[in-house]
Amino acid sequence: MNIEQAIEILRQLVTLSMLVVGPILISTMVVGVLVSLFQAVTSIQEQTLSFVPKLVTAGFVMIFSAPWILRNVMEFTITFLSRLPEMTK
């Protein structure tokens, strides 16, 4: 394996990681902003009010996007393992 192959694998891995984690982060950020707006409007400063909705949202997004995440990770793994013999030369 040369440097170019290692850099390409690392680039693909980082891209896949951002692609997989992106929907979870975006949805929790949107819920966090909405809850913060609600807290600012109503002057309620309860810590669990900001934590629980984000936790529930992250859980739902992970559950509903699990097949898509698994498919993407499996495609990357299969591609990587199929290219492994040519990298060891």
N, C-alpha and C positions, 0 to 999 in steps of 0.2 A: 504494500500500500504506500503510495507516495503522498506528498503533502496536498496536492490538488484533490485527490480522492477524499482525504480526511476532511478537508475544508468543505467540500461539497456535501458530505454526509452530515457534518455539523450544521451547515446552512439549512439543509432539509429538515433536520431535527428541530432546530429553533423555529423555523417556519411552521412546522406541524404543531409544535407546542403552543405558539401564539394563536394558531387557528383553532385549536381545541379549547384553550382556556378563554378565548375571546368572548364567546357568548355568555359564559358564566360571569365574567368580570363586568361586561356591559350591563347585563340585567341587574346585577347587584348594585352597580353604581346608579342606575336609573331609580331603583327602589330606594336607595339611600338618599338621593336628592329629593325624591317625593316625600319621604318621611321627614327629612330635615325641613322642608317647606311647611309641612303640616305642623311640626313642632314649633317653628317660628311663628306661624299664624296663631296657634292656640296657646302659646307660651307654656307648653308641657315639656319639661326637661327630664323625662324618664329614660334611663340608659337602655333598659330592655326594649323600649319602644323602637329604638333604632337598630338594635341587634337582631331581634327575632324575625322581623320581616325580611331582612337581608339573608339570614340563615335559611329561612323557608324558601325564598326565591332561588337561592343557590342550589338547594336540594331538588326543587322541582325542575330546574333547568338541567341539572345533571341527570336526573331520572329520564326526562324526555329526550335529551340529546345523547344518551348513552349508546344507542345503536350506531348513530353517526360517528361518535367519537371512537368507538370500537372498530368500526369499519376503516376509518382513516389510519388508526394506529396499526391495524393488521396489514393494510396495504403497504405502509412504510416498512414494517417488519419483514414482510414477504419480499419486497423489493430489495431490502438490505441483505437478507439471507441469500437471495438468488444471485446477488452481485459479489458475495463473499469469496467464491472460488477464484474469480478473476482478480480480486484484490490481494490475494496471498501470493501471487506470482512475483 
